[in-house]
């Protein structure tokens, strides 16, 4: 009987640990909700319009069940409900990810996320099976009734565990939760930063692929959206509906470095709106009237809308060199930045997220990028950025003939 009692106590404490994991999982999803939605989208269970509602329901259910458990409200029933939830998640995961087909939307970002999920499927299925088994054992032991013929009174050492927490259990549980949170918060911050990096690099690869597809449709020429003939009006191909930013119809030529989503959204992106999250680094505050100075999209390099001669001191002549370039003009595709952003996580060093002309992407320190052309775009009418080397790789010496990173 003593052994049986100890086993039952072990199941109870194992269930406490499992519910603490559920609580931490809910906190992690809530603090990196956007990244969680990206991961959830690879399951292809919910339509896009219900993705946010479904993700919020998952997080809400985990918070509710963990809260009820640690308040001591019907632990056996809460354990059973949580086990059912985990079994449901695991079943859907096996069906749509571990055994499912890859996304059929031709979206590189989703495909990469799907492949990453498949690689980790064995661990996730085994972990969830173990957690579900512990909770099932707790639910069964909590609902066991007293056998017939059992004496009315039993020695204290043989008393079956009660469904409510004792004072000692409550105090120890609070202490364990506090320790777990103290240990997990720095890790959660790191996981959140890493999740944003993964999402950002996936976005950059998809953008590089879309730009390459555009060039394939336009005789190998990379996109150029603003006319350099003096009025700098948006080209006719850029008509995507009401334009949210106005310079009295007089746009600086190189501002297309950040205006590109208004045009490219119609080419290679299934006609996404210009403010779709895909065009912005994770964490940007994307609003219908977002300020470009505050929340800019990924930045398209100015060297892809101007001839290499414009970025050499001995050959620069001016706006007559503001022309489109071809992919075949790029000499070092794995070292030439096509599109980029700089992330500045709170309390952490700045991160340069770089998408290259060869379709790859990686994370670097901004200091790893080669120095830019002295003087930037110059003082020509139609120049835009007064800063040399901003965005990263945008003012490369020798233009698309040059290199942007020291080594890869």
C-alpha positions in Angstrom: 0.0 0.0 0.0 2.9 2.3 0.8 4.3 1.8 -2.7 1.0 2.4 -4.3 0.6 5.6 -2.3 4.1 6.9 -3.4 3.3 6.1 -7.0 0.1 8.1 -6.8 2.0 11.0 -5.2 4.6 10.8 -8.0 1.8 11.0 -10.6 0.4 14.1 -8.9 3.7 15.9 -8.9 4.5 14.8 -12.4 1.1 16.3 -13.4 2.1 19.5 -11.6 5.2 19.7 -13.8 3.2 19.0 -16.9 0.7 21.8 -16.1 3.6 24.2 -15.4 4.9 23.3 -18.9 1.5 24.1 -20.3 1.5 27.5 -18.5 5.0 28.3 -19.9 3.9 27.3 -23.4 1.0 29.7 -23.1 3.2 32.5 -22.0 5.7 31.8 -24.8 3.0 31.8 -27.4 1.4 35.0 -26.1 4.7 36.9 -26.0 5.6 35.8 -29.6 2.1 35.6 -30.9 2.9 36.7 -34.5 5.6 34.0 -34.8 3.2 31.4 -33.3 0.7 32.3 -36.0 3.4 31.8 -38.7 4.1 28.4 -37.3 0.4 27.5 -37.0 -0.2 28.5 -40.6 2.1 25.7 -41.8 -0.5 23.2 -40.5 -3.0 24.5 -43.1 -5.9 23.6 -40.8 -7.5 27.0 -40.5 -8.3 29.4 -43.3 -6.3 32.7 -43.2 -9.2 34.7 -42.0 -9.6 32.4 -38.9 -5.9 32.0 -38.1 -5.8 34.8 -35.5 -9.0 33.5 -33.8 -7.7 29.9 -33.8 -4.3 31.0 -32.4 -5.9 33.1 -29.7 -8.2 30.2 -28.8 -5.2 27.9 -28.3 -3.4 30.3 -26.1 -6.6 31.1 -24.1 -7.3 27.4 -23.6 -3.8 26.8 -22.2 -4.0 29.7 -19.9 -7.5 28.7 -18.7 -6.6 25.1 -18.0 -3.3 25.9 -16.3 -5.1 28.6 -14.1 -7.8 26.2 -13.0 -5.2 23.5 -12.2 -3.1 25.7 -10.0 -6.2 27.1 -8.3 -7.1 23.5 -7.4 -10.4 23.5 -9.3 -11.3 19.8 -10.1 -7.8 18.7 -10.8 -8.9 15.3 -12.2 -11.2 16.9 -14.7 -8.7 19.6 -15.7 -6.1 16.9 -16.2 -8.5 15.0 -18.4 -9.4 18.1 -20.4 -5.7 19.1 -20.9 -4.8 15.5 -21.9 -7.6 15.7 -24.5 -6.3 19.0 -25.8 -2.8 17.7 -26.1 -4.1 14.6 -27.9 -6.1 16.7 -30.3 -3.1 19.0 -31.1 -0.8 16.0 -31.6 -3.3 14.2 -33.8 -3.7 17.3 -36.0 0.0 17.8 -36.1 0.7 14.2 -37.2 -2.1 14.5 -39.8 -1.1 17.8 -41.3 2.7 18.1 -40.7 4.4 14.8 -39.9 2.4 12.9 -42.6 1.0 15.7 -44.7 1.9 17.2 -48.0 3.9 20.5 -48.3 2.1 23.8 -48.9 0.8 24.2 -52.4 0.7 28.0 -52.4 4.2 28.4 -53.9 5.1 30.4 -50.8 8.8 29.9 -50.0 8.4 31.1 -46.4 5.7 28.6 -45.6 7.6 25.8 -47.3 10.7 26.4 -45.2 8.6 26.6 -42.0 6.8 23.3 -43.0 10.2 21.6 -43.6 11.5 22.8 -40.2 8.3 21.5 -38.5 8.8 18.1 -40.2 12.4 17.8 -38.9 11.3 18.3 -35.3 8.1 16.2 -35.6 9.6 13.1 -33.9 10.6 15.0 -30.8 7.3 16.9 -30.6 5.2 13.8 -31.0 7.2 11.9 -28.3 7.1 14.8 -25.9 3.3 15.3 -26.2 2.6 11.6 -25.9 4.6 11.5 -22.6 2.8 14.6 -21.2 -0.6 13.2 -22.3 0.1 9.9 -20.6 1.0 11.6 -17.3 -2.2 13.7 -17.3 -4.3 10.6 -18.2 -2.8 8.8 -15.2 -3.6 11.7 -13.0 -7.2 11.9 -14.2 -7.7 8.2 -13.6 -6.1 8.2 -10.2 -8.1 11.3 -9.1 -11.5 9.7 -10.1 -10.9 6.3 -8.5 -13.6 5.4 -6.1 -13.3 3.6 -2.8 -13.6 -0.2 -3.3 -16.4 -2.1 -1.5 -15.7 -3.5 1.9 -12.9 -0.9 2.5 -12.7 0.2 6.1 -14.2 3.6 6.8 -10.9 4.8 8.4 -7.4 4.3 7.1 -4.1 5.1 8.5 -2.9 8.6 7.5 0.1 7.2 5.7 -2.3 5.2 3.4 -4.8 7.9 2.7 -5.3 8.4 -1.1 -4.5 11.9 -2.4 -7.3 14.4 -2.2 -8.5 16.3 -5.2 -7.7 19.7 -3.6 -4.2 21.0 -2.8 -2.8 20.8 0.7 -1.2 24.0 2.0 2.2 22.5 1.5 1.4 21.5 -2.0 0.2 25.0 -2.8 3.3 26.7 -1.3 5.7 24.3 -3.1 3.7 24.7 -6.4 3.9 28.5 -6.1 7.7 28.3 -5.4 8.2 25.9 -8.4 6.2 28.2 -10.7 8.2 31.3 -9.6 11.5 29.5 -10.1 10.4 28.2 -13.6 9.3 31.7 -14.6 12.5 33.3 -13.3 14.5 30.7 -15.3 12.3 30.8 -18.4 11.9 34.6 -18.9 15.4 35.1 -20.2 15.1 32.0 -22.3 11.7 33.1 -23.6 13.2 36.5 -24.6 16.0 34.7 -26.5 13.5 32.3 -28.1 11.3 35.2 -29.2 14.3 37.0 -30.7 15.3 33.8 -32.5 11.8 33.3 -33.7 11.7 36.8 -35.2 15.0 36.1 -36.9 13.8 32.9 -38.4 10.6 34.6 -39.6 12.6 37.5 -41.0 15.1 35.4 -42.9 12.2 33.3 -44.3 10.6 36.5 -45.5 13.8 37.7 -47.1 14.2 34.4 -49.0 10.7 34.7 -50.3 11.3 38.3 -51.4 14.5 37.3 -53.2 12.6 34.5 -55.0 9.9 37.0 -56.0 12.4 39.5 -57.4 14.1 36.7 -59.4 10.7 35.7 -60.8 9.9 39.3 -61.7 13.3 39.5 -63.6 12.5 36.2 -65.4 9.3 37.8 -66.7 11.1 41.1 -67.8 14.1 39.9 -69.8 16.2 39.4 -66.7 15.7 43.0 -65.6 15.1 43.7 -62.0 12.2 45.9 -61.0 12.3 49.7 -61.2 9.2 51.7 -60.3 9.9 55.4 -60.5 10.7 57.3 -63.7 14.0 59.2 -63.6 13.0 61.6 -66.4 12.6 64.7 -64.3 9.0 64.4 -62.9 9.8 61.1 -61.0 6.2 60.0 -61.1 5.4 56.4 -60.4 5.5 54.3 -63.5 2.2 53.2 -64.9 2.9 49.6 -63.9 2.9 50.8 -60.3 -0.8 51.6 -60.2 -2.0 49.5 -57.2 -4.9 51.7 -56.1 -4.8 54.7 -53.7 -1.3 55.6 -52.8 -0.9 56.2 -49.1 2.1 58.5 -49.3 2.3 61.6 -51.4 5.1 64.0 -52.4 2.8 66.1 -54.6 3.3 63.4 -57.3 7.0 64.1 -57.2 8.8 61.1 -55.7 12.6 60.9 -55.2 14.0 58.3 -57.5 15.7 56.2 -54.9 12.7 56.2 -52.5 11.7 53.1 -54.4 14.0 51.3 -52.0 11.0 51.4 -49.5 8.1 51.9 -52.0 8.6 48.5 -53.6 5.8 46.7 -51.7 3.2 49.0 -53.3 4.2 47.6 -56.7 5.6 44.1 -56.1 2.5 43.1 -54.1 0.9 42.5 -57.4 3.7 40.4 -58.8 4.7 37.2 -57.2 2.7 37.7 -53.9 -0.8 36.6 -54.9 -2.0 40.2 -54.9 -1.3 40.8 -51.2 -2.1 44.3 -49.8 0.9 46.7 -49.5 0.7 46.5 -45.7 0.8 42.7 -45.5 3.1 41.5 -42.7 5.3 39.7 -45.2 6.7 43.0 -46.4 7.7 44.2 -42.9 10.3 43.0 -40.4 8.7 41.1 -37.4 7.6 43.5 -34.8 6.9 46.5 -37.1 3.7 48.4 -36.2 1.9 47.9 -39.5 -1.1 50.2 -39.7 -3.2 51.5 -42.6 -1.5 54.8 -42.1 1.9 53.6 -40.9 4.7 56.2 -40.9 7.6 55.2 -43.1 10.0 56.9 -40.8 8.9 54.6 -38.0 7.9 51.3 -39.5 9.6 50.8 -42.8 9.4 47.7 -44.9 12.4 45.7 -45.9 14.7 47.9 -48.0 15.5 47.2 -51.6 19.1 48.1 -52.6 19.5 51.2 -54.7 22.3 49.5 -56.7 19.6 47.4 -58.5 18.0 50.5 -60.0 21.2 52.2 -61.2 24.1 51.3 -63.4 27.4 50.1 -61.8 29.1 53.1 -63.3 27.0 55.4 -61.0 28.8 53.9 -58.0 32.3 54.6 -59.2 34.0 58.0 -58.6 35.7 58.0 -62.0 32.6 57.1 -64.0 29.6 58.7 -62.2 27.8 61.2 -64.4 24.3 61.5 -62.8 20.7 60.6 -63.4 21.4 59.3 -66.9 22.8 56.3 -65.1 19.6 55.6 -63.2 18.6 52.5 -65.1 17.5 49.0 -64.4 20.1 46.2 -64.1 20.0 42.6 -65.0 20.5 39.6 -62.8 23.4 38.6 -65.1 25.1 41.9 -64.2 25.5 40.7 -60.6 29.0 39.3 -60.2 28.9 38.0 -56.6 25.3 36.8 -56.0 26.0 35.2 -52.6 27.7 38.4 -51.4 25.4 41.1 -53.0 22.6 42.3 -50.8 19.3 42.6 -52.6 17.0 43.4 -49.7 17.7 44.0 -46.0 16.7 45.4 -42.7 18.3 46.1 -39.3 16.6 44.8 -36.2 17.3 46.4 -32.8 15.9 44.1 -30.1 15.7 45.8 -26.7 18.9 45.2 -24.7 20.6 43.3 -27.5 23.0 44.2 -30.3 21.6 45.3 -33.6 21.1 42.5 -36.1 21.4 42.9 -39.9 19.0 40.6 -41.7 20.2 40.3 -45.3 18.7 38.8 -48.4 21.1 38.1 -51.2 20.9 38.1 -55.0 21.4 34.4 -55.1 18.1 33.8 -53.1 19.8 33.1 -49.8 19.5 35.0 -46.5 21.4 35.2 -43.2 21.9 37.3 -40.1 25.0 39.4 -39.6 26.3 42.2 -37.5 25.9 45.6 -39.4 29.7 45.9 -39.0 30.1 42.9 -41.4 28.8 44.9 -44.3 31.5 46.6 -46.5 31.8 50.4 -46.5 29.5 52.2 -49.0 30.2 54.6 -51.8 31.4 57.9 -50.4 28.8 60.6 -50.7 25.9 58.1 -51.2 23.5 59.1 -53.9 25.0 62.5 -54.4 23.2 65.9 -54.6 21.4 65.2 -57.8 17.7 66.2 -58.2 15.8 63.0 -57.4 18.3 61.7 -54.8 16.6 60.6 -51.6 18.8 59.3 -48.8 21.2 61.7 -47.3 23.0 58.9 -45.5 25.9 57.0 -47.0 25.3 53.2 -46.9 21.7 53.3 -45.8 20.0 50.9 -46.3 22.7 48.2 -45.9 24.1 47.3 -49.2 22.2 50.0 -51.0 25.2 52.2 -52.0 27.7 49.6 -52.8 31.0 50.7 -54.4 30.8 49.4 -58.0 27.1 48.7 -57.6 26.0 45.2 -58.6 29.6 44.5 -59.6 30.7 44.8 -56.0 30.5 42.8 -52.8 28.6 43.7 -49.7 29.9 41.3 -47.1 33.4 40.3 -46.3 32.9 36.6 -46.3 30.2 33.9 -46.5 
